[in-house]
């Protein structure tokens, strides 16, 4: 899911497997998403700046992307490293 609001919506439904955040995204946007992700045990990673994150999913600049496909989320986590 692209964007903060869409990611929050699918986090609430339990469909997100990984949250990607832009390093230059606003703290307010992070504060809307990270508590939900943490409460549901969804891992999150920083991925480039807003332009890079958006380009990675074929969009304009984005602060947040929610990955819903389990195998893709797992692959991304492995490539981005685990905390």
DSSP file (Angstrom, degrees, kcal/mol; ACC not computed):
  #  RESIDUE AA STRUCTURE BP1 BP2  ACC     N-H-->O    O-->H-N    N-H-->O    O-->H-N    TCO  KAPPA ALPHA  PHI   PSI    X-CA   Y-CA   Z-CA
    1    1 A X              0   0    0      0, 0.0    65,-2.9     0, 0.0     2,-0.4   0.000 360.0 360.0 360.0 135.5    0.0    0.0    0.0
    2    2 A X  B     +A   65   0A   0     63,-0.2     4,-0.4     4,-0.1    63,-0.2  -0.767 360.0  13.7 -94.0 133.9    1.3    3.4   -0.9
    3    3 A X  S  > S-     0   0    0     61,-2.4     4,-2.0    -2,-0.4     5,-0.2   0.082  86.5 -79.4  91.7 161.1    1.1    6.3    1.5
    4    4 A X  H  > S+     0   0    0      2,-0.2     4,-2.6     1,-0.2     5,-0.2   0.935 122.4  46.4 -64.3 -51.5    0.4    6.8    5.2
    5    5 A X  H  > S+     0   0    0      1,-0.2     4,-2.2     2,-0.2    -1,-0.2   0.916 114.7  46.4 -64.1 -44.2   -3.4    6.5    5.2
    6    6 A X  H  > S+     0   0    0     -4,-0.4     4,-2.1     2,-0.2    -1,-0.2   0.905 113.2  49.9 -64.4 -40.5   -3.5    3.4    3.0
    7    7 A X  H  X S+     0   0    0     -4,-2.0     4,-2.2     1,-0.2    -2,-0.2   0.917 110.1  50.3 -65.2 -42.4   -0.8    1.7    5.0
    8    8 A X  H  X S+     0   0    0     -4,-2.6     4,-2.3     1,-0.2    -1,-0.2   0.908 109.0  53.4 -60.2 -41.3   -2.6    2.5    8.3
    9    9 A X  H  X S+     0   0    0     -4,-2.2     4,-1.1     1,-0.2    -2,-0.2   0.935 113.3  40.6 -61.2 -47.3   -5.8    1.1    6.9
   10   10 A X  H  X>S+     0   0    0     -4,-2.1     5,-2.5     1,-0.2     6,-0.6   0.785 110.2  59.1 -77.1 -24.8   -4.3   -2.2    5.9
   11   11 A X  H ><5S+     0   0    0     -4,-2.2     3,-1.3    -5,-0.2    -1,-0.2   0.932 104.7  51.3 -62.0 -44.2   -2.2   -2.4    9.1
   12   12 A X  H 3<5S+     0   0    0     -4,-2.3    -2,-0.2     1,-0.3    -1,-0.2   0.830 108.6  51.6 -62.1 -31.4   -5.5   -2.3   11.1
   13   13 A X  H 3<5S-     0   0    0     -4,-1.1    -1,-0.3    -5,-0.2    -2,-0.2   0.576 114.8-118.6 -80.5  -9.5   -6.8   -5.1    9.0
   14   14 A X  T <<5S+     0   0    0     -3,-1.3    -3,-0.2    -4,-0.5    -2,-0.1   0.722  80.6 118.9  80.9  21.6   -3.7   -7.2    9.7
   15   15 A X      < +     0   0    0     -5,-2.5     2,-0.3    54,-0.0    -4,-0.2   0.566  42.1  96.9 -98.7  -9.9   -2.6   -7.4    6.1
   16   16 A X        +     0   0    0     -6,-0.6    52,-0.3     1,-0.1     3,-0.1  -0.651  39.3 176.5 -86.6 135.3    0.8   -5.6    6.2
   17   17 A X  S    S+     0   0    0     50,-3.5    26,-0.5     1,-0.4     2,-0.3   0.588  72.0  13.1-108.4 -18.4    3.9   -7.8    6.5
   18   18 A X  E     -cB  43  67A   0     49,-1.3    49,-3.5    24,-0.1     2,-0.5  -0.950  62.2-149.0-159.5 137.2    6.6   -5.0    6.3
   19   19 A X  E     -cB  44  66A   0     24,-2.1    26,-2.4    -2,-0.3     2,-0.5  -0.946  11.3-161.0-110.3 129.7    6.5   -1.2    6.6
   20   20 A X  E     -cB  45  65A   0     45,-3.1    45,-2.3    -2,-0.5     2,-0.4  -0.935   8.8-167.8-109.7 132.6    9.0    0.9    4.6
   21   21 A X  E     -cB  46  64A   0     24,-2.7    26,-2.9    -2,-0.5     2,-0.3  -0.944  21.9-121.8-121.7 140.1    9.7    4.4    5.7
   22   22 A X    >   -     0   0    0     41,-2.5     3,-1.7    -2,-0.4    27,-0.2  -0.609  19.1-133.7 -77.0 137.9   11.5    7.2    3.9
   23   23 A X  T 3  S+     0   0    0     25,-3.6    26,-0.2    -2,-0.3    -1,-0.1   0.771 107.1  46.1 -64.8 -25.1   14.4    8.6    6.0
   24   24 A X  T 3  S+     0   0    0     24,-0.3    -1,-0.3     2,-0.0    25,-0.1   0.216  86.8 122.1-102.4  15.2   13.4   12.1    5.2
   25   25 A X  S <  S-     0   0    0     -3,-1.7     2,-0.0    38,-0.2    38,-0.0  -0.362  72.7 -89.7 -72.7 157.5    9.7   11.5    5.9
   26   26 A X     >  -     0   0    0      1,-0.1     4,-1.9    -2,-0.1     5,-0.1  -0.331  22.5-129.4 -70.5 148.6    8.0   13.7    8.6
   27   27 A X  H  > S+     0   0    0      1,-0.2     4,-2.6     2,-0.2     5,-0.2   0.845 109.0  60.3 -63.7 -33.6    8.0   12.6   12.2
   28   28 A X  H  > S+     0   0    0      2,-0.2     4,-0.8     1,-0.2    -1,-0.2   0.899 105.2  47.4 -61.9 -40.8    4.2   13.1   12.3
   29   29 A X  H >> S+     0   0    0      2,-0.2     4,-1.1     1,-0.2     3,-0.6   0.912 112.1  49.7 -67.6 -42.0    3.7   10.6    9.5
   30   30 A X  H >X S+     0   0    0     -4,-1.9     4,-3.1     1,-0.2     3,-0.7   0.909 106.6  56.2 -60.6 -41.3    6.0    8.0   11.2
   31   31 A X  H 3< S+     0   0    0     -4,-2.6     4,-0.4     1,-0.3    -1,-0.2   0.719 105.1  53.1 -66.0 -20.2    4.1    8.6   14.5
   32   32 A X  H << S+     0   0    0     -4,-0.8    -1,-0.3    -3,-0.6     4,-0.2   0.775 121.3  28.9 -80.4 -27.4    0.9    7.6   12.7
   33   33 A X  H <X S+     0   0    0     -4,-1.1     4,-2.3    -3,-0.7     3,-0.4   0.860 107.7  62.6-103.5 -45.2    2.2    4.4   11.4
   34   34 A X  H  X S+     0   0    0     -4,-3.1     4,-3.0     1,-0.2     5,-0.3   0.859  99.4  54.2 -60.5 -40.6    4.9    3.0   13.7
   35   35 A X  H  > S+     0   0    0     -4,-0.4     4,-2.3    -5,-0.3    -1,-0.2   0.910 111.8  46.8 -59.5 -38.4    2.7    2.5   16.8
   36   36 A X  H  > S+     0   0    0     -3,-0.4     4,-1.4    -4,-0.2    -2,-0.2   0.927 113.4  48.0 -65.9 -44.3    0.3    0.4   14.7
   37   37 A X  H  <>S+     0   0    0     -4,-2.3     5,-2.9     1,-0.2     4,-0.4   0.935 114.0  46.4 -62.5 -46.0    3.1   -1.6   13.2
   38   38 A X  H ><5S+     0   0    0     -4,-3.0     3,-1.2     1,-0.2    -1,-0.2   0.910 109.4  54.3 -63.3 -42.3    4.7   -2.2   16.6
   39   39 A X  H 3<5S+     0   0    0     -4,-2.3    -1,-0.2    -5,-0.3    -2,-0.2   0.804 114.7  41.2 -62.2 -29.1    1.4   -3.2   18.2
   40   40 A X  T 3<5S-     0   0    0     -4,-1.4    -1,-0.3    -3,-0.3    -2,-0.2   0.351 113.8-114.7-101.8   4.8    0.8   -5.8   15.5
   41   41 A X  T < 5 +     0   0    0     -3,-1.2     2,-0.5    -4,-0.4    -3,-0.2   0.772  60.9 154.8  70.7  25.6    4.4   -7.1   15.5
   42   42 A X      < -     0   0    0     -5,-2.9    -1,-0.2    -6,-0.2   -24,-0.1  -0.761  40.5-128.5 -89.3 124.7    5.0   -5.8   11.9
   43   43 A X  E     -c   18   0A   0    -26,-0.5   -24,-2.1    -2,-0.5     2,-0.3  -0.302  24.4-161.6 -68.7 156.5    8.7   -5.2   11.1
   44   44 A X  E     -c   19   0A   0    -26,-0.2     2,-0.3    33,-0.0   -24,-0.2  -0.979   7.6-171.4-140.1 153.5    9.7   -1.8    9.6
   45   45 A X  E     -c   20   0A   0    -26,-2.4   -24,-2.7    -2,-0.3     2,-0.4  -0.974  26.9-117.9-141.4 152.0   12.7   -0.5    7.8
   46   46 A X  E     -c   21   0A   0     -2,-0.3     2,-0.4   -26,-0.2   -24,-0.2  -0.798  31.6-174.7 -87.7 133.4   14.1    2.8    6.6
   47   47 A X        -     0   0    0    -26,-2.9     6,-0.2    -2,-0.4   -27,-0.0  -0.832  42.2 -72.0-136.0  96.2   14.4    2.8    2.8
   48   48 A X  S    S-     0   0    0     -2,-0.4   -25,-3.6   -26,-0.2    -1,-0.4   0.061  77.4 -45.1  57.5-163.4   16.1    5.8    1.1
   49   49 A X     >  -     0   0    0    -27,-0.2     4,-2.8   -26,-0.2     5,-0.2  -0.374  65.4 -88.7 -94.8 179.8   14.5    9.2    0.9
   50   50 A X  H  > S+     0   0    0      1,-0.2     4,-2.4     2,-0.2    12,-1.9   0.878 126.9  49.7 -58.9 -40.5   10.9   10.0   -0.2
   51   51 A X  H  > S+     0   0    0     10,-0.2     4,-2.5     2,-0.2    -1,-0.2   0.917 112.9  46.6 -65.8 -42.7   11.8   10.2   -3.9
   52   52 A X  H  > S+     0   0    0      2,-0.2     4,-2.0     1,-0.2    -2,-0.2   0.910 112.8  49.2 -66.5 -42.3   13.6    6.8   -3.8
   53   53 A X  H  X S+     0   0    0     -4,-2.8     4,-0.8     9,-0.2    -2,-0.2   0.933 113.7  46.0 -64.0 -45.1   10.8    5.1   -1.9
   54   54 A X  H ><>S+     0   0    0     -4,-2.4     5,-2.9     8,-0.3     3,-1.0   0.924 112.0  50.8 -62.5 -44.5    8.2    6.4   -4.3
   55   55 A X  H ><5S+     0   0    0     -4,-2.5     3,-1.4     1,-0.2    -1,-0.2   0.848 101.8  62.5 -62.7 -33.5   10.2    5.5   -7.3
   56   56 A X  H 3<5S+     0   0    0     -4,-2.0    -1,-0.2     1,-0.3    -2,-0.2   0.761 112.7  36.1 -64.0 -24.5   10.8    2.0   -6.0
   57   57 A X  T <<5S-     0   0    0     -3,-1.0    -1,-0.3    -4,-0.8    -2,-0.2   0.158 122.1-101.3-115.3  18.1    7.0    1.4   -6.2
   58   58 A X  T < 5S+     0   0    0     -3,-1.4     2,-0.3     1,-0.2    -3,-0.2   0.878  85.9 104.9  71.0  39.4    6.3    3.4   -9.3
   59   59 A X  S   <S-     0   0    0     -5,-2.9    -1,-0.2     1,-0.2     3,-0.1  -0.794  73.8 -89.7-137.5 176.9    5.0    6.5   -7.7
   60   60 A X  S    S-     0   0    0     -2,-0.3    -1,-0.2     1,-0.2    -3,-0.1  -0.112  81.0 -39.3 -74.3-173.7    5.9   10.0   -6.8
   61   61 A X        -     0   0    0     -7,-0.1     2,-0.3    -8,-0.1   -10,-0.2  -0.218  68.0-176.2 -55.2 135.3    7.6   10.8   -3.4
   62   62 A X        -     0   0    0    -12,-1.9    -8,-0.3   -13,-0.2    -9,-0.2  -0.974  28.7-161.7-133.9 147.8    6.2    8.7   -0.5
   63   63 A X  S    S+     0   0    0     -2,-0.3   -41,-2.5     1,-0.3     2,-0.4   0.778  81.3  26.2 -92.0 -34.4    6.9    8.7    3.2
   64   64 A X  E     - B   0  21A   0    -43,-0.2   -61,-2.4     2,-0.0     2,-0.4  -0.987  54.7-178.3-138.1 139.7    5.4    5.2    3.9
   65   65 A X  E     -AB   2  20A   0    -45,-2.3   -45,-3.1    -2,-0.4     2,-0.6  -0.996  14.3-153.2-133.5 132.6    4.8    2.0    2.0
   66   66 A X  E     - B   0  19A   0    -65,-2.9     2,-0.6    -2,-0.4   -47,-0.2  -0.930  10.0-149.3-105.7 120.8    3.1   -1.1    3.4
   67   67 A X  E     + B   0  18A   0    -49,-3.5   -50,-3.5    -2,-0.6   -49,-1.3  -0.786  19.4 174.5 -90.7 123.8    4.1   -4.4    1.9
   68   68 A X        +     0   0    0     -2,-0.6     2,-0.6   -52,-0.3    -1,-0.1   0.660  51.0  91.3-104.3 -19.7    1.3   -6.9    2.0
   69   69 A X     >  -     0   0    0      1,-0.2     4,-2.5   -51,-0.1     5,-0.2  -0.693  66.9-149.1 -82.8 116.6    2.7   -9.8    0.0
   70   70 A X  H  > S+     0   0    0     -2,-0.6     4,-2.3     1,-0.2     5,-0.2   0.870  92.3  46.6 -56.5 -45.1    4.4  -12.2    2.5
   71   71 A X  H  > S+     0   0    0      1,-0.2     4,-2.1     2,-0.2    -1,-0.2   0.882 114.5  47.8 -69.3 -35.3    7.1  -13.6    0.2
   72   72 A X  H  > S+     0   0    0     -3,-0.2     4,-2.6     2,-0.2    -1,-0.2   0.901 111.1  51.4 -69.2 -40.6    8.1  -10.1   -1.1
   73   73 A X  H  X S+     0   0    0     -4,-2.5     4,-2.4     2,-0.2    -2,-0.2   0.910 110.6  49.1 -61.2 -42.5    8.2   -8.7    2.4
   74   74 A X  H  X S+     0   0    0     -4,-2.3     4,-2.1    -5,-0.2    -2,-0.2   0.921 111.4  48.8 -63.6 -44.3   10.5  -11.6    3.5
   75   75 A X  H  X S+     0   0    0     -4,-2.1     4,-2.3     1,-0.2    -2,-0.2   0.913 111.5  49.6 -62.6 -43.6   12.8  -11.0    0.5
   76   76 A X  H  X S+     0   0    0     -4,-2.6     4,-2.8     1,-0.2     5,-0.2   0.918 109.0  52.4 -62.5 -43.2   12.9   -7.2    1.2
   77   77 A X  H  X S+     0   0    0     -4,-2.4     4,-1.2     1,-0.2    -1,-0.2   0.909 110.4  48.3 -59.1 -42.4   13.8   -7.8    4.9
   78   78 A X  H  < S+     0   0    0     -4,-2.1    -1,-0.2     1,-0.2    -2,-0.2   0.904 114.3  45.6 -65.5 -40.7   16.6  -10.1    3.9
   79   79 A X  H  < S+     0   0    0     -4,-2.3    -2,-0.2     1,-0.2    -1,-0.2   0.857 117.6  42.7 -71.6 -34.4   18.0   -7.6    1.4
   80   80 A X  H  < S-     0   0    0     -4,-2.8    -1,-0.2    -5,-0.2    -2,-0.2   0.559 115.4-117.1 -88.0  -8.3   17.6   -4.7    3.7
   81   81 A X     <  -     0   0    0     -4,-1.2     2,-0.3    -5,-0.2    -1,-0.2   0.111  24.7 -95.5  86.7 154.6   19.0   -6.6    6.7
   82   82 A X              0   0    0     -4,-0.1   -37,-0.0     1,-0.1    -4,-0.0  -0.816 360.0 360.0-109.3 147.7   17.3   -7.4   10.0
   83   83 A X              0   0    0     -2,-0.3    -1,-0.1     0, 0.0   -38,-0.0   0.461 360.0 360.0 -81.0 360.0   17.4   -5.5   13.2
